[in-house]
C-alpha cells in the first residue's frame, strides 16, 4: 500500500477504460479506491501523503472519447414479470412481489426476517440498517401495505423470528421434493463439480440469477430486480 501512488491509480483507471467500463462505474470505483486509502491514513496504516496524492486523479468527464456512458435503466413491462412466475420458486416470486409492492431495493429485502418487521403500525414498517444513503446518516423506512403483508404472511407460519422469510435453502428442498425422478437406490453419486453451497437467504446476485434463468425459460428479455 505504501508503494501505491498516482501512477498506479492512473493505470487502474486506464485499464477500466480498456475493458469498456461505463464512465459512472469508472468514477465510482476510483472514488472508492481513494476512500480505501483515506481509511488507511486515518488509522495510520499508510502515510497521509499517499491519500493526498491520489486526490490528484481527476474523474472522467462526460463524453470522453472511447468511454461509454451508462444507459437509462427502463422499467420492466409487467407481462415480462408475470412471465417468469412459472419458472421461479415461490420464495423468488415472493421477493419479486414484495419489490413490486414496496419499491424496495433487492439488498434490503433478500434477508428480511420476521423480527425486522414492525407489525404494530399500519402499514407495517421495516427500517434497514444498511441502505444506499446510510453513510450520510439518513434513515430509510420501507412500508408494507396490504399487498406486501399478504406476501409476507405466506412465509410467517412456524418460522423462527430470526430466520429469513425467503429461504434459498427451503426453495432447494421444495424443488427436490417436487422432482419427478430421484437417484436410484445404491446409485453412485456424481462427483461434485463446484464449491457451491446453498445459503439460508438469497443474495442480491442469486436473486438476480434466478430471475435471469427464468427469463430465458420464459423466452422474454432478461430483466434485473433493480429495475
N, C-alpha and C positions, 0 to 999 in steps of 0.2 A: 504493500500500500504506500509506503514511503517513496517508492520509485515511480509511482503513478503520477503523471502530470498532464499538462495541457496537450502535449503531442499525442499522448496515449488516448485521451478522451476525443481528440480530433480524429484519430484513427478509428475509434469506435463509431463515431458519427458518420464518417466516410463509408465504413462497412455497411451501416444501416441503409445508406443511400444506394449502395451497390446491390443490396438484397431487395430493393424495391419497396422498402417500408414507406408508408404514407407519412407526410410531414408532421402531423399531430403526434403520431406514435414516436417518431424520432425525437421531437422536442420534449415529449413527456418522459421518455427514457433517459435522455441526457440530464434533465432536471432531477430525476430520481438518482442518477449517478452522483450528481453534486451533493444531494441531500445525504447520501451514504457517507461521504467524506466529512460533511458538516457534523453528522452524528459522531463520527470517529474523533474529530477535532475537539468536540465538546467533552469527550471522555479521555482526552489526552492519549488517544491511541495512534494518532498521526499528528504531525506538526500543523498548526493553524494555517501556515502559508500554502499547504497543499490544497486545502479547500479554497482559499482566496485565489490561487492561481487558476483553478478550474472555473471560477466565475467568469473568466475572460472568454470562455466559449460562448458564442452567440447562438441564439435559436435560429433555425432555418426559416427564412422569411417566406411568406406566401408566394406562390407562382414561381418557385425556384425551378430552373430548367432541370429536367430529369428526375424530379421528386414529385410523385403523385399526391394529389390532395385527397382527403377522405371523402367518400360519397355519403350522401344523406341516407340514413337508415330509415326505410319506409315501414309503415305498419303492415302487418300480415293480414291478408284477406281472411275473414272468419271461416270461409269454406275450406281454406288450407289448414286452419286449426282443427276444424271438425274432422278433416280427412284422416288425421293421424290417430284418432281415438281408438280405432280397431287394432292398431299396431303398437300401442304402448301399454304398460302396466297400469293398474288402477292408481298406483302411487304417483306415477308420472302425470297421468291425466288429472289427478287431484292438484298437483303443483301447477299445471297449466291453468286449470280453472281458478285457482287461488290468485295466480298472477293476473289473470284477466279481470277478476272482480275487484282487485285492490290496486293494481298498478305497481305492486312491489317488485323490487329487483330480485333476480334469481338468488343471489347470495344472501338475501335477507330471509328467505323462506325455506330453502332446502333443508336446513337443520332445525326448523321450528319444532318446539316441544310444547306439550300442554302447559307446563309450568311457566312458559314465556307469555302466555295469553291472559290478559285481564278480562275475565268474563263478568265482572261486577258492573261494567259500564255498558251503555247502549249507544253506539255499537261496541263490540268487543275491541280491545286495542292491544297493540304489541309495540314495544319500543326497543328496536335492535341496538345493542351496544356498539356494534361495528357497522358503520354505513359510510356512504360516499363522502359526507361532509362532517364526519365525527371529529376529524382532526382540527376543524375550525371551531369546535365547541358547540355545534348545532345539535339539537335533539330532533330525532325523527320518530314520528308516531304513525303506525300503519293501522288503519281502521278496518275491521271485519264486519261488513253488513250482513243482511240475511243470506245472500248467495254464498259468501265466504264462510259463514257459520255453518251452512248446510254441508259444505265440503269438509270442513274440519270435524264436524260431529261424526262423520262416517268413520274417522280414524281414531276417535277418542276412546271407544269402548275397550275396557280391560287393558288400557295402555298405561304403563308407569309414567308418572308426570315428567320424568327426566329423559324419556326416550323420544327420538324423532318421530313425528307424526307420519312422515313419508319415508319409509324404510326401504332402502335398496335391497337389504338382505331379505326382508319379507317378500319383496317383489320377485326375487330369485326363487324363493321357496314356492311361491304361488305358480311361477312359470314351470317349475319342475313338476309340481303336483298335477298340473293341467296337461303335461306332455302325454301324448298318446302311446308312446313306446318308452321303455326304460331299459337299462342294462340287464342282460340275461344273467341268470344265476351262474356264478363261477366264471363270468366273462373277465378276461384280463383287462385291467384298467389301462386307458390310454395314457401315454406319458404326458406330463404337464408341459405345456408349450410356453407359458408365460408365468410371471410372478404375480399376476393379477389376483387380488382378493376383493371380495365384495364387502364394503363397509356398511355400517348401520344406516347412515344418512347419505343421500346423494350429494355429490359435489356439483358446483356450477358446471364443470366440464362433463361429468357423467350425465347430468340432466340434459345438457345440450346434445350430447352424442345420441342419447336415446331418442330425442326428437328428430335428429338428422336421419337416423336409421329408419324411423317411422315414415318420414317424408319420402325417402327412397322407395319404401314398400308401397306407399300410397300413391306414388307417381305424381307428387306435387313438388314445386320448387322448395329447396331447403330453406328453413327459417330458423331464427335464433330466439331463445326465450327472452333475450334482451330487447327484442322488438315488440 
